[in-house]
Amino acid sequence: AKMENHTKISEFTLAGFKSQPGSQVLLSVLFSTMYIVTVVGNICMILIIRMDSSLHTPMYFFLENLSTLDICYSSVITPRATLAFLLGRRSISYNGCASQMFFFSLFGTTEAFFLAVMAYDRFTAVCNPLLYQVIMSRRLCVLMVMGSYLSGCINCTIQTSFTFSLSFCGHTEINHFFCEVAAVIHASCSDTLVNELVMLAVCGSIIVGTALVVFISYGYIIITIVQMPSAESRHKAFSTCSSHMITICLFFGTVFFMYAQPGAAASSNKTNTISVFYTIVIPMLNPFIYTLRNREVKRSLKKQLERKGFFK
């Protein structure tokens, strides 16, 4: 009897953060403010990099791509969640849910690979400065970005097809504010063991793999910096890398907590709050983390504003 409602279900209800009725308006204000800051901040980042030819280097090429990715990533989730809090429209169609999961998994996975690519770029710059231009050729940079998106495509195809091959019975409530893989698996009425194992294996290996690249790169970077002769060069190298480290620890810390441990689909309220971090807060913080700690970007911004006549 379990299987007969397999295709009957046409929509899901997103029940994340539903328990606090008074806070719905506050949540919608908070989410929409963070979304606006994310979009504006990342667009500014892209424009600064585009308009200043001195920033046309591999590091800024990756930053520009990260900003574009963060806008897409946040757009898949935040506007829809904001409307749900504000208007109480919590239903999402079956296909809408599948496509939201597909794009969320695509951009989320790509972000993990981007952070690994950027760590490798910093590793090459600090540990191999003389060969940096040769190693980080334009071709390699483009291939790395395309490879990151391709990996994202493979993962989101696996996650979405596996999750939506499950049966959903009756009125299905998803205990989350978007169609997140573990939450949707949890809402199914079929046996989900295989899905949970696939999620753990695929997501776990992606997270552990990219995190390893990141931490090994930064291990070498720190050793190289410590051995630098002058305090000034040490300080300069540390300040470029510390901002990356902040983003990386935030992103991998929250994602690891969500996906790389068994039983990840179980505790829902905690995961709702943690999801806000990597879906909304980190894409919003990225442009600030990378610009405020970065002399080149500040100098470029000042130059652009002077050219437009804002400063004299």
C-alpha positions in Angstrom: 0.0 0.0 0.0 3.0 2.2 0.6 3.8 2.7 -3.1 0.4 3.5 -4.6 0.5 7.2 -3.9 3.8 7.5 -5.7 2.8 10.1 -8.4 -0.3 11.5 -6.7 1.7 14.2 -4.8 1.8 17.5 -6.6 3.3 19.8 -4.0 5.2 19.9 -0.7 4.9 22.2 2.3 8.1 23.9 3.5 7.7 24.0 7.3 11.1 25.5 8.3 11.0 28.2 11.0 7.2 27.8 11.1 7.0 27.3 14.9 7.6 31.0 15.7 4.6 32.8 14.2 5.5 36.2 15.6 9.0 36.1 14.1 7.8 35.6 10.5 7.9 39.3 9.6 11.3 39.7 11.3 12.6 36.6 9.4 11.4 38.0 6.1 13.0 41.4 6.8 16.2 39.7 7.8 16.3 37.4 4.8 15.5 40.1 2.3 18.0 42.5 3.7 20.7 39.8 3.6 19.7 39.0 0.0 19.9 42.6 -1.1 23.3 43.0 0.5 24.5 39.8 -1.1 23.4 40.9 -4.6 24.7 44.4 -4.3 27.9 43.4 -2.7 28.7 40.7 -5.2 27.7 42.9 -8.2 30.0 45.6 -6.9 32.8 43.1 -6.6 32.3 41.9 -10.2 32.3 45.5 -11.5 35.4 46.5 -9.6 37.3 43.6 -11.0 35.9 44.1 -14.5 36.8 47.8 -14.6 40.3 47.7 -13.3 42.8 46.0 -15.7 45.3 45.6 -12.8 42.9 43.2 -11.2 42.8 40.9 -14.3 44.8 38.2 -12.5 43.9 34.5 -11.7 43.0 35.4 -8.1 40.5 38.0 -9.2 39.2 35.9 -12.0 38.2 33.3 -9.4 36.8 36.0 -7.1 34.7 37.3 -10.0 33.4 33.8 -10.6 32.8 33.2 -6.9 30.7 36.4 -6.8 28.6 35.4 -9.8 28.1 31.9 -8.2 27.1 33.5 -4.8 24.4 35.6 -6.5 23.0 32.5 -8.2 23.3 30.4 -5.1 21.5 32.9 -2.9 18.8 33.5 -5.5 17.8 29.9 -5.6 16.8 30.0 -2.0 16.4 33.4 -0.3 13.7 35.3 -2.3 11.4 32.2 -2.2 12.0 31.8 1.6 11.4 35.5 2.2 8.0 35.3 0.5 7.1 32.2 2.4 7.7 34.0 5.7 6.0 37.2 4.6 2.9 35.8 2.9 2.8 32.4 4.6 2.9 30.7 1.2 4.7 27.6 2.1 3.7 25.2 -0.6 6.1 24.4 -3.4 5.2 22.3 -6.4 6.8 18.9 -6.9 8.8 20.1 -10.0 9.6 23.4 -8.3 11.1 21.5 -5.4 13.1 19.3 -7.7 14.5 22.2 -9.6 15.3 24.1 -6.4 17.2 21.1 -5.1 19.0 20.7 -8.5 20.3 24.3 -8.6 21.0 24.5 -4.9 23.2 21.3 -5.1 24.8 22.6 -8.3 25.9 25.9 -6.9 26.7 24.5 -3.5 29.0 21.8 -4.8 30.6 24.3 -7.2 31.3 26.7 -4.3 33.2 23.9 -2.5 35.3 23.3 -5.6 35.9 27.0 -6.1 37.2 27.4 -2.6 39.6 24.5 -3.3 40.7 26.1 -6.6 41.2 29.4 -4.9 43.3 27.8 -2.1 45.5 26.1 -4.8 45.9 29.5 -6.5 47.0 31.1 -3.2 49.3 28.2 -2.6 51.0 28.7 -6.0 51.3 32.4 -5.5 52.9 32.2 -2.0 54.9 28.9 -2.4 55.9 29.2 -6.1 55.9 32.9 -6.9 58.4 32.7 -9.7 56.4 30.1 -11.6 53.0 31.6 -10.7 52.3 33.2 -14.2 53.4 30.0 -15.9 51.4 27.6 -13.8 48.2 29.6 -13.4 47.7 30.2 -17.1 44.4 31.6 -18.4 43.6 28.2 -19.9 44.1 26.4 -16.6 42.0 29.0 -14.7 39.1 28.6 -17.2 39.4 24.8 -17.1 39.3 24.9 -13.2 36.1 27.0 -13.2 34.5 24.7 -15.8 35.6 21.6 -13.9 34.1 23.0 -10.7 30.7 23.5 -12.5 31.0 20.1 -14.1 31.5 18.5 -10.7 28.5 20.5 -9.4 26.4 19.2 -12.3 27.3 15.6 -11.7 26.5 15.8 -8.0 23.2 17.7 -8.4 22.1 15.2 -11.0 22.9 12.3 -8.7 21.3 13.9 -5.6 18.1 15.1 -7.4 17.4 11.9 -9.4 18.0 9.7 -6.3 15.9 11.8 -4.0 13.0 12.2 -6.5 12.9 8.5 -7.2 11.5 8.0 -3.7 7.8 7.8 -3.0 6.0 10.6 -1.2 2.6 9.8 0.4 -0.3 12.0 1.3 0.4 15.6 2.4 4.1 15.9 2.5 5.8 18.4 4.9 9.4 19.2 4.5 11.0 20.4 7.8 13.1 23.1 6.1 12.8 26.5 4.5 13.9 25.2 1.1 14.1 21.8 -0.7 17.3 20.6 0.9 18.4 17.0 0.1 18.4 15.5 3.6 15.1 17.2 4.5 13.3 15.9 1.4 14.7 12.4 1.9 13.4 12.6 5.4 9.9 13.5 4.2 9.6 10.4 2.0 7.6 7.3 3.0 9.8 4.8 1.3 12.9 3.2 2.7 15.6 5.9 2.5 18.7 3.9 3.6 20.2 3.8 0.1 19.6 7.5 -0.4 21.2 8.4 2.9 24.2 6.2 2.1 24.5 7.8 -1.4 24.3 11.3 0.1 26.8 10.5 2.7 29.2 8.8 0.2 28.9 11.5 -2.6 28.7 14.6 -0.4 31.1 13.3 2.1 33.8 12.6 -0.5 33.3 16.0 -2.1 33.5 17.8 1.2 36.4 15.8 2.5 38.2 16.0 -0.9 37.9 19.7 -1.4 38.6 20.4 2.3 41.8 18.4 2.1 43.0 20.4 -0.9 42.2 23.6 1.0 43.9 22.6 4.3 47.0 21.1 2.6 47.4 24.2 0.5 47.1 26.4 3.6 49.4 24.2 5.6 52.1 24.8 3.0 51.2 28.5 2.8 51.6 28.9 6.6 54.9 27.1 6.6 56.2 29.3 3.7 55.0 32.5 5.4 56.6 31.6 8.7 59.9 31.1 7.0 59.8 34.5 5.2 62.7 36.8 6.2 61.0 40.1 6.6 58.1 40.9 9.0 56.4 43.0 6.3 56.2 40.2 3.7 55.0 37.9 6.4 52.2 40.3 7.3 51.2 40.9 3.7 51.0 37.2 2.9 49.0 36.5 6.1 46.5 39.3 5.5 45.7 38.0 2.0 45.3 34.4 3.2 43.5 35.1 6.5 40.4 36.4 4.7 40.2 33.2 2.6 40.6 31.1 5.8 37.7 32.8 7.4 35.4 32.0 4.5 36.7 28.5 4.3 36.3 27.7 7.9 32.7 29.1 7.9 31.7 27.2 4.7 33.3 23.8 5.4 32.5 23.9 9.1 28.8 24.3 8.5 28.6 22.0 5.4 30.6 19.3 7.1 28.2 19.5 10.1 25.3 19.1 7.6 26.4 16.5 5.2 29.5 14.6 6.1 28.2 12.8 9.2 25.8 9.9 9.5 22.2 10.7 10.5 22.6 14.1 9.0 18.9 14.1 8.0 17.6 13.7 11.5 17.8 16.8 13.7 15.8 19.5 11.9 15.7 22.8 13.8 19.4 22.9 14.3 20.0 22.1 10.7 17.6 24.9 9.6 19.6 27.5 11.5 23.0 26.1 10.2 21.7 26.1 6.7 21.1 29.9 6.9 24.8 30.2 7.3 26.0 28.5 4.2 23.1 29.5 2.0 22.6 33.1 2.9 25.2 34.5 5.4 28.4 33.2 3.6 27.4 34.5 0.1 26.7 37.8 1.8 30.0 37.9 3.7 32.2 36.8 0.8 32.6 40.2 -1.0 33.2 41.9 2.4 35.7 39.4 3.6 37.6 39.6 0.3 37.4 43.4 -0.2 37.9 44.8 3.3 41.0 42.7 3.9 42.4 43.5 0.5 44.5 46.6 -0.3 44.4 46.1 -4.1 40.6 46.1 -4.2 40.3 49.1 -1.9 42.9 51.0 -4.0 41.0 50.0 -7.2 37.6 51.2 -5.7 39.1 54.5 -4.7 40.6 54.9 -8.1 37.2 54.2 -9.8 35.4 56.6 -7.5 38.0 59.3 -8.1 37.6 58.8 -11.9 33.9 59.3 -11.5 34.5 62.5 -9.5 33.3 61.3 -6.1 36.7 62.1 -4.5 39.0 64.9 -5.4 
